[in-house]
Amino acid sequence: MYEINLTEAGAETATELRYQKTDIKDDACASNEMMMIKFRYKEPGEEKSRLIEEPVSFNPVSLNEASDNFKFSAAVAAFALILKDSEYKGSADYSLVLELAEQSIGIDREWYRKEFLGLVKSAQWQSIK
């Protein structure tokens, strides 16, 4: 776990650390909370800062259940890894990219996602040559 605090901030401005405690409770691992995001900001002209705290839960979802935006983002990322022949591409190939992109077309008013499909098909065809 990581917690980031400004080093130049005095002790009076730093918030209490959430994860870096010496006493770990028995039920700590039973929670599905992955992290706590604390964000402090000031509105223009204000002297006192405001704190927003939001827990982030670990709720794994299968790729089939993922949102269209997530699937499309995954397709774009996999395509980039394939084009770079990255060691991190794993088993990603053009057919996976096309499958994810086709599943996630959704409402594509500007045709960007359909244009992406064309780019992937073109790259796939070029790789066969």
N, CA and C atoms as an extended XYZ file, in Angstrom:
387
Properties=species:S:1:pos:R:3:atomname:S:1:resname:S:1:resid:I:1 pbc="F F F"
N         0.837       -1.172        0.000 N   MET     1
C         0.000        0.000        0.000 CA  MET     1
C         0.887        1.242        0.000 C   MET     1
N         0.459        2.244       -0.704 N   TYR     2
C         1.190        3.496       -0.753 CA  TYR     2
C         0.315        4.627       -0.258 C   TYR     2
N         0.917        5.525        0.477 N   GLU     3
C         0.235        6.741        0.888 CA  GLU     3
C         1.161        7.886        0.534 C   GLU     3
N         0.602        8.883       -0.099 N   ILE     4
C         1.407       10.006       -0.554 CA  ILE     4
C         0.981       11.252        0.195 C   ILE     4
N         1.916       11.873        0.874 N   ASN     5
C         1.705       13.144        1.555 CA  ASN     5
C         2.801       14.093        1.114 C   ASN     5
N         2.500       15.368        1.070 N   LEU     6
C         3.521       16.352        0.748 CA  LEU     6
C         4.566       16.351        1.853 C   LEU     6
N         5.837       16.292        1.479 N   THR     7
C         6.886       16.265        2.493 CA  THR     7
C         7.081       17.628        3.131 C   THR     7
N         6.771       18.678        2.403 N   GLU     8
C         6.966       20.019        2.935 CA  GLU     8
C         5.796       20.470        3.794 C   GLU     8
N         4.735       19.686        3.811 N   ALA     9
C         3.578       20.050        4.629 CA  ALA     9
C         3.897       19.750        6.083 C   ALA     9
N         3.529       20.648        6.946 N   GLY    10
C         3.762       20.448        8.371 CA  GLY    10
C         2.852       19.375        8.920 C   GLY    10
N         3.156       18.907       10.096 N   ALA    11
C         2.358       17.852       10.720 CA  ALA    11
C         0.915       18.282       10.914 C   ALA    11
N         0.690       19.583       11.080 N   GLU    12
C        -0.674       20.046       11.302 CA  GLU    12
C        -1.526       19.978       10.041 C   GLU    12
N        -0.904       19.899        8.851 N   THR    13
C        -1.680       19.840        7.614 CA  THR    13
C        -1.827       18.426        7.082 C   THR    13
N        -0.953       17.530        7.499 N   ALA    14
C        -1.008       16.156        6.990 CA  ALA    14
C        -2.182       15.418        7.625 C   ALA    14
N        -2.868       14.620        6.811 N   THR    15
C        -3.966       13.813        7.339 CA  THR    15
C        -3.393       12.533        7.922 C   THR    15
N        -4.147       11.923        8.790 N   GLU    16
C        -3.707       10.685        9.419 CA  GLU    16
C        -3.562        9.596        8.363 C   GLU    16
N        -2.479        8.841        8.444 N   LEU    17
C        -2.260        7.755        7.498 CA  LEU    17
C        -3.273        6.653        7.741 C   LEU    17
N        -3.759        6.068        6.667 N   ARG    18
C        -4.799        5.051        6.775 CA  ARG    18
C        -4.212        3.637        6.813 C   ARG    18
N        -3.163        3.374        6.070 N   TYR    19
C        -2.661        2.014        5.915 CA  TYR    19
C        -1.343        1.766        6.643 C   TYR    19
N        -0.584        2.784        6.902 N   GLN    20
C         0.730        2.593        7.505 CA  GLN    20
C         0.633        2.658        9.023 C   GLN    20
N         0.093        1.614        9.587 N   LYS    21
C        -0.034        1.512       11.033 CA  LYS    21
C         0.700        0.259       11.476 C   LYS    21
N         1.201        0.314       12.676 N   THR    22
C         1.947       -0.842       13.167 CA  THR    22
C         1.026       -1.941       13.676 C   THR    22
N        -0.181       -1.572       14.058 N   ASP    23
C        -1.109       -2.585       14.555 CA  ASP    23
C        -2.104       -2.963       13.457 C   ASP    23
N        -1.946       -4.155       12.913 N   ILE    24
C        -2.823       -4.634       11.850 CA  ILE    24
C        -3.927       -5.462       12.489 C   ILE    24
N        -5.142       -5.088       12.195 N   LYS    25
C        -6.293       -5.779       12.780 CA  LYS    25
C        -6.538       -7.093       12.047 C   LYS    25
N        -7.163       -8.033       12.748 N   ASP    26
C        -7.428       -9.360       12.193 CA  ASP    26
C        -8.313       -9.321       10.957 C   ASP    26
N        -9.265       -8.381       10.904 N   ASP    27
C       -10.208       -8.330        9.784 CA  ASP    27
C        -9.731       -7.451        8.621 C   ASP    27
N        -8.482       -6.999        8.653 N   ALA    28
C        -7.980       -6.089        7.613 CA  ALA    28
C        -8.012       -6.729        6.230 C   ALA    28
N        -7.695       -7.990        6.128 N   CYS    29
C        -7.661       -8.656        4.826 CA  CYS    29
C        -9.042       -9.104        4.363 C   CYS    29
N       -10.014       -9.104        5.249 N   ALA    30
C       -11.362       -9.540        4.887 CA  ALA    30
C       -12.123       -8.470        4.116 C   ALA    30
N       -11.684       -7.237        4.197 N   SER    31
C       -12.363       -6.129        3.521 CA  SER    31
C       -12.079       -6.170        2.028 C   SER    31
N       -13.027       -5.679        1.222 N   ASN    32
C       -12.772       -5.597       -0.216 CA  ASN    32
C       -12.294       -4.199       -0.599 C   ASN    32
N       -11.951       -3.391        0.407 N   GLU    33
C       -11.426       -2.051        0.129 CA  GLU    33
C        -9.982       -2.165       -0.334 C   GLU    33
N        -9.712       -1.619       -1.516 N   MET    34
C        -8.383       -1.687       -2.086 CA  MET    34
C        -7.522       -0.508       -1.639 C   MET    34
N        -8.147        0.668       -1.556 N   MET    35
C        -7.409        1.857       -1.139 CA  MET    35
C        -8.390        2.950       -0.755 C   MET    35
N        -7.851        3.973       -0.122 N   MET    36
C        -8.628        5.159        0.216 CA  MET    36
C        -7.940        6.342       -0.452 C   MET    36
N        -8.693        7.049       -1.249 N   ILE    37
C        -8.149        8.239       -1.899 CA  ILE    37
C        -8.576        9.444       -1.082 C   ILE    37
N        -7.589       10.229       -0.680 N   LYS    38
C        -7.850       11.476        0.033 CA  LYS    38
C        -7.291       12.599       -0.825 C   LYS    38
N        -8.132       13.545       -1.113 N   PHE    39
C        -7.734       14.651       -1.981 CA  PHE    39
C        -8.069       15.948       -1.265 C   PHE    39
N        -7.084       16.802       -1.082 N   ARG    40
C        -7.284       18.068       -0.395 CA  ARG    40
C        -7.039       19.201       -1.388 C   ARG    40
N        -7.934       20.179       -1.383 N   TYR    41
C        -7.810       21.311       -2.303 CA  TYR    41
C        -8.390       22.564       -1.673 C   TYR    41
N        -8.049       23.714       -2.277 N   LYS    42
C        -8.604       25.001       -1.856 CA  LYS    42
C        -9.289       25.650       -3.042 C   LYS    42
N       -10.444       26.211       -2.782 N   GLU    43
C       -11.120       27.019       -3.796 CA  GLU    43
C       -10.350       28.333       -3.923 C   GLU    43
N       -10.359       28.948       -5.106 N   PRO    44
C        -9.672       30.236       -5.261 CA  PRO    44
C       -10.176       31.249       -4.230 C   PRO    44
N        -9.244       31.887       -3.561 N   GLY    45
C        -9.581       32.907       -2.576 CA  GLY    45
C        -9.904       32.377       -1.192 C   GLY    45
N        -9.973       31.070       -1.013 N   GLU    46
C       -10.272       30.501        0.302 CA  GLU    46
C        -8.987       30.217        1.060 C   GLU    46
N        -9.053       30.326        2.366 N   GLU    47
C        -7.901       30.056        3.226 CA  GLU    47
C        -7.872       28.598        3.691 C   GLU    47
N        -9.053       28.042        3.907 N   LYS    48
C        -9.138       26.688        4.446 CA  LYS    48
C        -9.318       25.671        3.318 C   LYS    48
N        -8.573       24.571        3.416 N   SER    49
C        -8.679       23.532        2.391 CA  SER    49
C        -9.855       22.613        2.687 C   SER    49
N       -10.294       21.929        1.650 N   ARG    50
C       -11.380       20.954        1.761 CA  ARG    50
C       -10.798       19.567        1.511 C   ARG    50
N       -11.369       18.584        2.178 N   LEU    51
C       -10.894       17.209        2.051 CA  LEU    51
C       -11.994       16.343        1.450 C   LEU    51
N       -11.631       15.608        0.410 N   ILE    52
C       -12.530       14.614       -0.175 CA  ILE    52
C       -11.903       13.252        0.106 C   ILE    52
N       -12.672       12.343        0.673 N   GLU    53
C       -12.211       10.983        0.940 CA  GLU    53
C       -13.128       10.014        0.210 C   GLU    53
N       -12.537        9.103       -0.542 N   GLU    54
C       -13.344        8.147       -1.302 CA  GLU    54
C       -12.669        6.776       -1.273 C   GLU    54
N       -13.336        5.763       -0.722 N   PRO    55
C       -12.753        4.422       -0.755 CA  PRO    55
C       -12.884        3.815       -2.154 C   PRO    55
N       -11.903        3.026       -2.529 N   VAL    56
C       -11.933        2.308       -3.802 CA  VAL    56
C       -12.004        0.824       -3.465 C   VAL    56
N       -13.067        0.192       -3.904 N   SER    57
C       -13.283       -1.221       -3.593 CA  SER    57
C       -12.711       -2.108       -4.685 C   SER    57
N       -12.340       -3.302       -4.292 N   PHE    58
C       -11.855       -4.302       -5.235 CA  PHE    58
C       -13.033       -5.183       -5.607 C   PHE    58
N       -13.598       -4.922       -6.760 N   ASN    59
C       -14.729       -5.696       -7.264 CA  ASN    59
C       -14.391       -6.196       -8.660 C   ASN    59
N       -13.650       -7.297       -8.747 N   PRO    60
C       -13.246       -7.775      -10.070 CA  PRO    60
C       -14.450       -8.125      -10.943 C   PRO    60
N       -14.318       -7.813      -12.210 N   VAL    61
C       -15.369       -8.066      -13.193 CA  VAL    61
C       -14.719       -8.800      -14.355 C   VAL    61
N       -15.403       -9.785      -14.893 N   SER    62
C       -14.854      -10.483      -16.055 CA  SER    62
C       -14.873       -9.539      -17.255 C   SER    62
N       -14.049       -9.819      -18.222 N   LEU    63
C       -13.978       -8.967      -19.410 CA  LEU    63
C       -15.316       -8.921      -20.136 C   LEU    63
N       -16.056      -10.014      -20.115 N   ASN    64
C       -17.377      -10.030      -20.758 CA  ASN    64
C       -18.358       -9.084      -20.081 C   ASN    64
N       -18.183       -8.861      -18.780 N   GLU    65
C       -19.077       -7.978      -18.031 CA  GLU    65
C       -18.594       -6.530      -18.004 C   GLU    65
N       -17.403       -6.278      -18.511 N   ALA    66
C       -16.832       -4.928      -18.467 CA  ALA    66
C       -17.621       -3.983      -19.368 C   ALA    66
N       -17.494       -2.700      -19.095 N   SER    67
C       -18.205       -1.692      -19.887 CA  SER    67
C       -17.621       -1.611      -21.297 C   SER    67
N       -18.396       -1.042      -22.207 N   ASP    68
C       -17.910       -0.854      -23.580 CA  ASP    68
C       -16.664        0.021      -23.601 C   ASP    68
N       -16.640        1.065      -22.786 N   ASN    69
C       -15.476        1.949      -22.756 CA  ASN    69
C       -14.230        1.207      -22.284 C   ASN    69
N       -14.383        0.333      -21.280 N   PHE    70
C       -13.239       -0.436      -20.798 CA  PHE    70
C       -12.747       -1.395      -21.873 C   PHE    70
N       -13.680       -2.097      -22.520 N   LYS    71
C       -13.290       -3.047      -23.571 CA  LYS    71
C       -12.581       -2.335      -24.716 C   LYS    71
N       -13.106       -1.172      -25.107 N   PHE    72
C       -12.477       -0.451      -26.208 CA  PHE    72
C       -11.085        0.029      -25.800 C   PHE    72
N       -10.960        0.526      -24.578 N   SER    73
C        -9.643        0.952      -24.082 CA  SER    73
C        -8.664       -0.214      -24.056 C   SER    73
N        -9.142       -1.379      -23.649 N   ALA    74
C        -8.288       -2.571      -23.634 CA  ALA    74
C        -7.861       -2.945      -25.048 C   ALA    74
N        -8.776       -2.802      -26.007 N   ALA    75
C        -8.449       -3.097      -27.409 CA  ALA    75
C        -7.373       -2.150      -27.921 C   ALA    75
N        -7.511       -0.865      -27.617 N   VAL    76
C        -6.521        0.131      -28.061 CA  VAL    76
C        -5.164       -0.151      -27.422 C   VAL    76
N        -5.160       -0.457      -26.122 N   ALA    77
C        -3.902       -0.749      -25.435 CA  ALA    77
C        -3.241       -2.001      -26.007 C   ALA    77
N        -4.025       -3.044      -26.241 N   ALA    78
C        -3.475       -4.281      -26.804 CA  ALA    78
C        -2.922       -4.033      -28.203 C   ALA    78
N        -3.622       -3.226      -28.988 N   PHE    79
C        -3.160       -2.898      -30.340 CA  PHE    79
C        -1.804       -2.194      -30.281 C   PHE    79
N        -1.664       -1.256      -29.362 N   ALA    80
C        -0.388       -0.545      -29.213 CA  ALA    80
C         0.731       -1.508      -28.832 C   ALA    80
N         0.449       -2.428      -27.923 N   LEU    81
C         1.464       -3.399      -27.512 CA  LEU    81
C         1.866       -4.309      -28.665 C   LEU    81
N         0.902       -4.677      -29.496 N   ILE    82
C         1.195       -5.519      -30.662 CA  ILE    82
C         2.052       -4.749      -31.659 C   ILE    82
N         1.679       -3.499      -31.932 N   LEU    83
C         2.444       -2.699      -32.896 CA  LEU    83
C         3.888       -2.505      -32.446 C   LEU    83
N         4.088       -2.362      -31.133 N   LYS    84
C         5.445       -2.182      -30.602 CA  LYS    84
C         6.172       -3.508      -30.420 C   LYS    84
N         5.452       -4.608      -30.637 N   ASP    85
C         5.966       -5.940      -30.340 CA  ASP    85
C         6.508       -5.978      -28.912 C   ASP    85
N         5.714       -5.439      -28.008 N   SER    86
C         6.106       -5.317      -26.612 CA  SER    86
C         6.185       -6.679      -25.938 C   SER    86
N         7.115       -6.797      -25.028 N   GLU    87
C         7.222       -8.023      -24.240 CA  GLU    87
C         6.013       -8.190      -23.316 C   GLU    87
N         5.236       -7.124      -23.129 N   TYR    88
C         4.076       -7.157      -22.228 CA  TYR    88
C         2.766       -7.492      -22.939 C   TYR    88
N         2.825       -7.773      -24.233 N   LYS    89
C         1.586       -8.051      -24.969 CA  LYS    89
C         0.978       -9.396      -24.598 C   LYS    89
N         1.756      -10.255      -23.988 N   GLY    90
C         1.240      -11.564      -23.590 CA  GLY    90
C         0.722      -12.324      -24.787 C   GLY    90
N        -0.509      -12.809      -24.700 N   SER    91
C        -1.097      -13.575      -25.798 CA  SER    91
C        -1.981      -12.709      -26.694 C   SER    91
N        -1.922      -11.397      -26.509 N   ALA    92
C        -2.750      -10.495      -27.328 CA  ALA    92
C        -2.353      -10.604      -28.792 C   ALA    92
N        -3.365      -10.688      -29.653 N   ASP    93
C        -3.134      -10.704      -31.091 CA  ASP    93
C        -4.225       -9.868      -31.762 C   ASP    93
N        -4.129       -9.739      -33.082 N   TYR    94
C        -5.090       -8.904      -33.811 CA  TYR    94
C        -6.528       -9.401      -33.650 C   TYR    94
N        -6.710      -10.704      -33.575 N   SER    95
C        -8.078      -11.214      -33.442 CA  SER    95
C        -8.696      -10.809      -32.102 C   SER    95
N        -7.894      -10.786      -31.040 N   LEU    96
C        -8.394      -10.328      -29.741 CA  LEU    96
C        -8.756       -8.847      -29.799 C   LEU    96
N        -7.885       -8.053      -30.414 N   VAL    97
C        -8.143       -6.614      -30.540 CA  VAL    97
C        -9.441       -6.384      -31.308 C   VAL    97
N        -9.604       -7.080      -32.427 N   LEU    98
C       -10.826       -6.928      -33.225 CA  LEU    98
C       -12.064       -7.374      -32.449 C   LEU    98
N       -11.949       -8.474      -31.733 N   GLU    99
C       -13.086       -8.974      -30.952 CA  GLU    99
C       -13.517       -7.952      -29.897 C   GLU    99
N       -12.547       -7.430      -29.146 N   LEU   100
C       -12.872       -6.440      -28.111 CA  LEU   100
C       -13.448       -5.163      -28.713 C   LEU   100
N       -12.835       -4.704      -29.797 N   ALA   101
C       -13.294       -3.459      -30.423 CA  ALA   101
C       -14.692       -3.623      -31.018 C   ALA   101
N       -14.951       -4.758      -31.651 N   GLU   102
C       -16.277       -4.987      -32.244 CA  GLU   102
C       -17.358       -5.099      -31.171 C   GLU   102
N       -17.018       -5.675      -30.027 N   GLN   103
C       -17.980       -5.791      -28.926 CA  GLN   103
C       -18.304       -4.439      -28.304 C   GLN   103
N       -17.429       -3.474      -28.500 N   SER   104
C       -17.563       -2.210      -27.775 CA  SER   104
C       -17.833       -1.006      -28.670 C   SER   104
N       -18.343       -1.237      -29.874 N   ILE   105
C       -18.636       -0.117      -30.784 CA  ILE   105
C       -19.615        0.857      -30.134 C   ILE   105
N       -20.699        0.344      -29.577 N   GLY   106
C       -21.675        1.207      -28.909 CA  GLY   106
C       -22.169        2.314      -29.825 C   GLY   106
N       -22.472        3.456      -29.241 N   ILE   107
C       -22.887        4.629      -30.021 CA  ILE   107
C       -21.621        5.342      -30.459 C   ILE   107
N       -21.362        5.342      -31.744 N   ASP   108
C       -20.109        5.869      -32.304 CA  ASP   108
C       -20.448        6.979      -33.291 C   ASP   108
N       -20.922        8.101      -32.778 N   ARG   109
C       -21.415        9.190      -33.633 CA  ARG   109
C       -20.355        9.739      -34.581 C   ARG   109
N       -19.117        9.838      -34.106 N   GLU   110
C       -18.048       10.379      -34.959 CA  GLU   110
C       -17.321        9.289      -35.741 C   GLU   110
N       -17.700        8.065      -35.573 N   TRP   111
C       -17.124        6.919      -36.283 CA  TRP   111
C       -15.672        6.632      -35.893 C   TRP   111
N       -15.230        7.124      -34.752 N   TYR   112
C       -13.849        6.891      -34.340 CA  TYR   112
C       -13.588        5.414      -34.063 C   TYR   112
N       -14.524        4.763      -33.440 N   ARG   113
C       -14.321        3.350      -33.107 CA  ARG   113
C       -14.347        2.487      -34.360 C   ARG   113
N       -15.217        2.815      -35.294 N   LYS   114
C       -15.244        2.067      -36.559 CA  LYS   114
C       -13.964        2.332      -37.350 C   LYS   114
N       -13.468        3.563      -37.281 N   GLU   115
C       -12.207        3.877      -37.952 CA  GLU   115
C       -11.063        3.083      -37.320 C   GLU   115
N       -11.092        2.928      -36.003 N   PHE   116
C       -10.085        2.128      -35.318 CA  PHE   116
C       -10.120        0.683      -35.813 C   PHE   116
N       -11.318        0.133      -35.990 N   LEU   117
C       -11.445       -1.227      -36.526 CA  LEU   117
C       -10.755       -1.337      -37.881 C   LEU   117
N       -10.946       -0.321      -38.719 N   GLY   118
C       -10.297       -0.311      -40.029 CA  GLY   118
C        -8.781       -0.302      -39.912 C   GLY   118
N        -8.257        0.475      -38.965 N   LEU   119
C        -6.805        0.518      -38.757 CA  LEU   119
C        -6.270       -0.845      -38.312 C   LEU   119
N        -6.999       -1.490      -37.422 N   VAL   120
C        -6.563       -2.804      -36.932 CA  VAL   120
C        -6.581       -3.826      -38.064 C   VAL   120
N        -7.644       -3.824      -38.863 N   LYS   121
C        -7.731       -4.762      -39.990 CA  LYS   121
C        -6.616       -4.512      -40.993 C   LYS   121
N        -6.310       -3.243      -41.225 N   SER   122
C        -5.226       -2.894      -42.146 CA  SER   122
C        -3.878       -3.375      -41.605 C   SER   122
N        -3.635       -3.161      -40.316 N   ALA   123
C        -2.379       -3.608      -39.707 CA  ALA   123
C        -2.283       -5.129      -39.722 C   ALA   123
N        -3.401       -5.789      -39.482 N   GLN   124
C        -3.420       -7.247      -39.512 CA  GLN   124
C        -3.084       -7.749      -40.912 C   GLN   124
N        -3.680       -7.135      -41.910 N   TRP   125
C        -3.427       -7.518      -43.294 CA  TRP   125
C        -1.960       -7.281      -43.657 C   TRP   125
N        -1.397       -6.144      -43.216 N   GLN   126
C         0.010       -5.835      -43.499 CA  GLN   126
C         0.950       -6.833      -42.823 C   GLN   126
N         0.562       -7.315      -41.657 N   SER   127
C         1.432       -8.254      -40.943 CA  SER   127
C         1.463       -9.626      -41.606 C   SER   127
N         0.436       -9.934      -42.395 N   ILE   128
C         0.366      -11.223      -43.087 CA  ILE   128
C         1.300      -11.237      -44.289 C   ILE   128
N         1.478      -10.084      -44.908 N   LYS   129
C         2.317      -10.000      -46.119 CA  LYS   129
C         3.715      -10.495      -45.901 C   LYS   129
